[in-house]
Amino acid sequence: MLGFSLTKVLFTFAAILLAWFAFKYVGRMAERKADGDAKRAAQRTAKEMTPCPQCGSFLDAQSARACGRDKCPYPG
């Protein structure tokens, strides 16, 4: 015969609360990891590079600067 005692009810309630908070914690950690991964992916975007015809060094195509040699096609 099942006897309901205050100890059993409290233990069951505590176990349910523990499981509930554990799932919430794991969910929050997964969200933080996903947010961090998204931020890192945004920071790792590739830039288009173009070679300097004078010296052969690769420069950022958007903000290429002069290499310092004569007849460099990029502005200094």
PyMOL commands that set and color helices and strands:
alter all, ss='L'
color gray80, all
select helices_A, chain A and resi 6-43
alter helices_A, ss='H'
color red, helices_A
select strands_A, chain A and resi 49-51+58-60
alter strands_A, ss='S'
color yellow, strands_A
deselect
rebuild
show_as cartoon
